[in-house]
Amino acid sequence: MCWPLFMFDEWLRLANAIDYAYLYGLSEVFAVIAVTCCYRAIKPMLVDKPSARRRLWWPVAVTGLFQLSVLLISTQEKQQWFVNSPTGDPLFLWPAYIASLLAGFSVLLIGILITEQIQLYHRHLPEQAVDIKKLKAPRLAGVMGSLVGVAFMSILLVTAATFGFLSVPFWESFHHLMLGGAILVVLFSLTFVRRTSPSPLDYERLDAEKSNPYEISSLISKAERYTIESKVYKERFVTIAQFCQGADMDPTALALALRLSDKKNFRRFIFHYRLEYAKNVLLRSDAKVAAVAKRVGINSEKFLSDYLVKHLRHR
């Protein structure tokens, strides 16, 4: 609903609806609302318990407030913008530029926040999931990166028009088409079904890396016992949230203990048991390497073969 409202000025221009010129310039805030809603839609895909960030709506409020300043410009002046967008004279025509600039800056800011959340999710994915290949969202990261780039270009375009550096008759149309096209691509990308693993980890606590040796040893021992007893390494797409729910442990505490020990991360921890299980199956049966590799979620048959050869050489 926000996208066609953001493009409202272009609908008026295409229809040459001069009689509705008084409504011209009141649609920029809808781009910010659309991107903010995208953030609220994407965050639960990446974080198990996303916090309600009310400050996220501040760009919407600020853009909407300054957007109302366009009402200070006469309808006759706005009617001229249907033929030629305003250029220069920022002291007098600042209401014509401020909303577009704020919309560009807001989309840029929220786009960066979304991109950082996706990158953070990918960086910590091995610490909270085992079979991570199908849990990634690289295309969504690329789409959000493109939105950030387009928003930056839009800011440069509006700034150049504000100070008269660039004389483009329809810079407003370029601004709307650039941002509108990028937002439409983001909205379209969100229509696809994605399998992600919302992270239960406290990233700030994890990056602080504060834990005593006794707690680390205790958590690792408890995790090892539960892994052997439950044989959870045989399951596909196991996550640290599922593991810790069964073992009655705190996911962040376990991830921190694994990071500070030689186990490194949860993925490596579970894969160690998967490789041991695969080795035992191959040594005690006539099963094929490819079948066993597929059963335990190892994508590379060569990797499993090399691991088995390495084990036999050290016997």
C-alpha positions as CSV (number, residue, x, y, z in Angstrom):
1,M,0.0,0.0,0.0
2,C,2.9,2.4,0.7
3,W,4.6,1.9,-2.6
4,P,1.8,3.4,-4.8
5,L,1.3,6.2,-2.3
6,F,5.0,7.0,-2.5
7,M,4.7,7.3,-6.3
8,F,1.6,9.5,-5.9
9,D,3.5,12.6,-7.3
10,E,4.3,10.6,-10.5
11,W,0.7,9.5,-10.9
12,L,-0.3,13.2,-10.7
13,R,2.4,14.1,-13.2
14,L,1.4,11.4,-15.7
15,A,-2.3,12.3,-15.4
16,N,-1.4,16.0,-15.7
17,A,-3.8,16.5,-12.7
18,I,-3.0,20.2,-12.2
19,D,-6.2,20.6,-10.2
20,Y,-4.7,18.4,-7.5
21,A,-1.4,20.2,-7.4
22,Y,-2.0,21.2,-3.7
23,L,-1.4,17.5,-2.8
24,Y,1.9,17.5,-4.7
25,G,5.0,16.7,-2.4
26,L,3.1,15.0,0.4
27,S,4.1,11.4,-0.4
28,E,7.8,11.1,0.5
29,V,7.1,9.7,4.0
30,F,5.6,6.5,2.5
31,A,9.0,5.3,1.3
32,V,10.2,5.5,4.9
33,I,7.2,3.7,6.2
34,A,7.6,0.9,3.6
35,V,11.3,0.4,4.5
36,T,10.5,0.5,8.2
37,C,7.9,-2.2,7.7
38,C,10.4,-4.2,5.8
39,Y,12.8,-4.0,8.8
40,R,10.0,-5.2,11.1
41,A,9.3,-8.1,8.7
42,I,12.9,-9.1,8.2
43,K,14.1,-8.9,11.9
44,P,12.0,-11.9,13.1
45,M,13.6,-14.0,10.3
46,L,17.0,-13.3,11.8
47,V,16.5,-12.9,15.6
48,D,14.5,-15.3,17.8
49,K,13.1,-12.6,20.1
50,P,13.4,-9.2,18.4
51,S,13.2,-6.2,20.6
52,A,10.5,-3.6,19.9
53,R,12.6,-0.6,18.8
54,R,10.3,2.4,19.0
55,R,13.2,4.7,17.9
56,L,12.9,3.0,14.5
57,W,9.8,5.0,13.8
58,W,11.6,8.3,14.5
59,P,12.7,8.7,10.8
60,V,9.0,8.3,9.8
61,A,7.9,11.0,12.3
62,V,10.7,13.5,11.3
63,T,10.2,13.0,7.5
64,G,6.4,13.3,7.9
65,L,6.7,16.5,10.0
66,F,9.1,18.2,7.6
67,Q,7.1,17.0,4.6
68,L,4.2,19.2,5.8
69,S,6.4,22.2,5.1
70,V,5.6,21.8,1.4
71,L,2.1,23.2,2.2
72,L,3.9,26.6,2.6
73,I,4.5,26.7,-1.1
74,S,1.6,28.1,-3.2
75,T,-0.4,25.8,-5.5
76,Q,0.6,27.9,-8.5
77,E,4.3,27.2,-7.8
78,K,3.6,23.5,-7.5
79,Q,1.7,23.5,-10.9
80,Q,5.0,24.6,-12.5
81,W,6.7,21.5,-11.1
82,F,4.5,19.3,-13.3
83,V,6.6,20.6,-16.3
84,N,9.9,21.5,-14.6
85,S,11.1,20.4,-11.2
86,P,12.5,23.1,-9.0
87,T,16.2,23.7,-9.0
88,G,18.4,25.9,-6.8
89,D,17.2,28.7,-4.5
90,P,17.4,26.5,-1.3
91,L,16.6,29.4,1.1
92,F,13.2,30.0,-0.5
93,L,12.3,26.5,-1.9
94,W,13.7,24.4,1.0
95,P,10.3,22.8,1.6
96,A,10.5,21.3,-1.9
97,Y,13.8,19.6,-1.1
98,I,13.8,18.8,2.6
99,A,11.3,15.9,2.5
100,S,13.1,14.2,-0.5
101,L,16.4,14.5,1.3
102,L,15.0,13.2,4.6
103,A,13.4,10.3,2.7
104,G,16.7,9.4,1.1
105,F,18.6,9.6,4.4
106,S,16.0,7.6,6.2
107,V,15.9,4.8,3.6
108,L,19.7,4.8,3.6
109,L,19.8,4.5,7.4
110,I,17.2,1.8,7.8
111,G,18.7,-0.1,4.8
112,I,22.1,-0.1,6.5
113,L,20.4,-1.4,9.7
114,I,18.8,-4.3,7.8
115,T,22.0,-5.1,5.9
116,E,24.0,-5.1,9.2
117,Q,21.4,-7.5,10.8
118,I,21.7,-9.9,7.9
119,Q,25.5,-9.8,8.0
120,L,25.4,-10.4,11.7
121,Y,23.1,-13.3,11.3
122,H,25.3,-14.9,8.6
123,R,28.5,-14.3,10.7
124,H,27.0,-16.0,13.8
125,L,25.1,-18.7,11.9
126,P,27.8,-21.4,12.5
127,E,27.5,-20.7,16.2
128,Q,23.7,-21.5,16.3
129,A,23.1,-24.0,13.5
130,V,24.7,-27.0,11.9
131,D,23.4,-27.3,8.3
132,I,23.8,-23.7,7.4
133,K,23.8,-23.7,3.6
134,K,20.0,-23.6,3.3
135,L,19.6,-21.2,6.2
136,K,21.4,-18.3,4.6
137,A,19.7,-15.4,2.8
138,P,22.4,-14.1,0.4
139,R,20.0,-12.7,-2.2
140,L,18.2,-10.7,0.5
141,A,21.5,-9.3,1.6
142,G,22.3,-8.3,-2.0
143,V,18.9,-6.7,-2.5
144,M,19.3,-4.6,0.7
145,G,22.8,-3.6,-0.3
146,S,21.4,-2.4,-3.6
147,L,18.7,-0.4,-1.8
148,V,21.5,1.3,0.3
149,G,23.4,2.2,-2.9
150,V,20.3,3.6,-4.6
151,A,19.4,5.7,-1.5
152,F,22.9,7.2,-1.5
153,M,22.6,8.1,-5.2
154,S,19.2,9.6,-4.5
155,I,20.7,11.8,-1.8
156,L,23.4,13.0,-4.2
157,L,20.8,13.8,-6.8
158,V,18.5,15.8,-4.5
159,T,21.5,17.7,-3.0
160,A,22.8,18.6,-6.5
161,A,19.3,19.9,-7.5
162,T,19.0,21.8,-4.2
163,F,22.1,23.8,-4.7
164,G,21.8,24.1,-8.5
165,F,24.8,21.9,-9.3
166,L,22.7,19.7,-11.6
167,S,20.0,21.1,-13.9
168,V,17.7,18.1,-14.6
169,P,14.1,19.1,-15.5
170,F,12.6,16.0,-13.9
171,W,15.0,15.2,-11.0
172,E,12.0,14.5,-8.8
173,S,10.9,11.7,-11.2
174,F,14.4,10.2,-11.1
175,H,14.4,10.4,-7.3
176,H,11.0,8.6,-7.1
177,L,11.8,6.0,-9.8
178,M,15.2,5.2,-8.2
179,L,13.9,4.8,-4.6
180,G,10.5,3.3,-5.8
181,G,12.2,0.8,-8.0
182,A,14.6,-0.3,-5.3
183,I,11.8,-0.6,-2.7
184,L,9.7,-2.6,-5.1
185,V,12.5,-5.1,-5.6
186,V,12.8,-5.4,-1.8
187,L,9.1,-6.0,-1.4
188,F,9.1,-8.5,-4.2
189,S,12.1,-10.4,-2.7
190,L,10.1,-10.7,0.6
191,T,7.3,-12.6,-1.2
192,F,9.6,-15.7,-1.5
193,V,9.6,-18.3,1.2
194,R,12.9,-18.5,3.0
195,R,14.1,-21.0,5.6
196,T,16.1,-19.2,8.2
197,S,17.0,-20.0,11.8
198,P,16.2,-17.0,14.0
199,S,19.1,-16.7,16.4
200,P,18.6,-17.0,20.1
201,L,22.0,-15.7,20.9
202,D,22.8,-12.5,22.7
203,Y,25.4,-11.0,20.3
204,E,26.7,-8.4,22.7
205,R,27.2,-10.9,25.5
206,L,28.8,-13.3,23.0
207,D,31.3,-10.7,21.7
208,A,32.2,-9.7,25.2
209,E,33.7,-13.2,25.6
210,K,33.5,-13.2,29.4
211,S,33.3,-16.6,31.1
212,N,35.3,-18.4,33.8
213,P,37.1,-21.7,33.0
214,Y,34.9,-23.7,35.4
215,E,31.7,-22.6,33.7
216,I,33.2,-23.4,30.3
217,S,34.3,-26.9,31.3
218,S,31.0,-27.6,33.0
219,L,28.9,-26.5,30.0
220,I,31.1,-28.5,27.5
221,S,30.9,-31.6,29.6
222,K,27.1,-31.3,29.9
223,A,26.8,-30.7,26.1
224,E,28.9,-33.7,25.3
225,R,26.9,-36.0,27.6
226,Y,23.6,-34.8,26.1
227,T,25.0,-35.3,22.6
228,I,26.0,-38.9,23.2
229,E,22.8,-39.8,25.1
230,S,20.3,-38.2,22.7
231,K,22.4,-38.9,19.5
232,V,21.2,-35.5,18.3
233,Y,24.1,-35.5,15.8
234,K,22.0,-37.8,13.6
235,E,19.3,-35.2,13.2
236,R,19.3,-32.8,10.2
237,F,19.0,-29.0,10.6
238,V,19.6,-29.2,14.3
239,T,20.0,-25.7,15.9
240,I,21.5,-24.6,19.2
241,A,18.0,-23.5,20.4
242,Q,16.7,-27.0,20.0
243,F,19.8,-28.5,21.5
244,C,19.7,-26.3,24.5
245,Q,16.0,-26.8,25.1
246,G,16.6,-30.6,25.3
247,A,19.8,-30.2,27.4
248,D,18.3,-27.4,29.6
249,M,21.1,-25.0,28.9
250,D,21.4,-21.3,27.9
251,P,22.2,-21.0,24.1
252,T,24.4,-18.0,24.5
253,A,26.3,-19.5,27.4
254,L,26.9,-22.7,25.4
255,A,28.0,-20.7,22.3
256,L,30.3,-18.7,24.4
257,A,31.8,-21.8,26.0
258,L,32.3,-23.4,22.6
259,R,34.0,-20.2,21.3
260,L,36.4,-20.0,24.2
261,S,37.3,-23.7,24.0
262,D,38.9,-25.6,21.2
263,K,35.4,-26.6,19.9
264,K,35.1,-23.2,18.2
265,N,31.4,-23.2,17.4
266,F,28.2,-25.3,17.6
267,R,28.5,-26.4,14.0
268,R,32.0,-27.8,14.5
269,F,31.0,-29.4,17.8
270,I,28.1,-31.4,16.2
271,F,30.1,-32.2,13.1
272,H,32.8,-33.8,15.2
273,Y,30.2,-36.4,16.4
274,R,28.8,-36.7,12.9
275,L,32.2,-37.6,11.5
276,E,32.8,-40.1,14.3
277,Y,29.5,-41.7,13.6
278,A,30.1,-41.8,9.8
279,K,33.6,-43.3,10.5
280,N,32.1,-46.1,12.7
281,V,29.4,-46.9,10.1
282,L,31.9,-47.1,7.3
283,L,34.4,-49.2,9.2
284,R,31.8,-51.7,10.5
285,S,29.6,-52.1,7.4
286,D,29.7,-52.2,3.6
287,A,27.9,-48.8,3.3
288,K,29.0,-46.5,0.5
289,V,30.7,-43.3,1.4
290,A,28.3,-41.2,-0.6
291,A,25.3,-42.7,1.2
292,V,26.8,-42.2,4.6
293,A,27.8,-38.6,3.8
294,K,24.3,-37.8,2.7
295,R,22.8,-39.4,5.8
296,V,24.9,-37.3,8.2
297,G,24.6,-34.0,6.2
298,I,28.1,-33.9,4.8
299,N,27.9,-32.3,1.3
300,S,31.4,-33.4,0.2
301,E,32.0,-37.1,-0.2
302,K,35.7,-36.3,-0.7
303,F,35.8,-34.5,2.7
304,L,34.5,-37.6,4.4
305,S,36.9,-39.9,2.5
306,D,39.9,-37.7,3.5
307,Y,38.8,-37.7,7.1
308,L,38.5,-41.5,7.1
309,V,42.0,-41.9,5.5
310,K,43.5,-39.4,8.0
311,H,42.0,-41.4,10.9
312,L,43.3,-44.8,9.6
313,R,46.8,-43.3,9.2
314,H,46.9,-42.3,12.8
315,R,45.8,-45.7,14.1
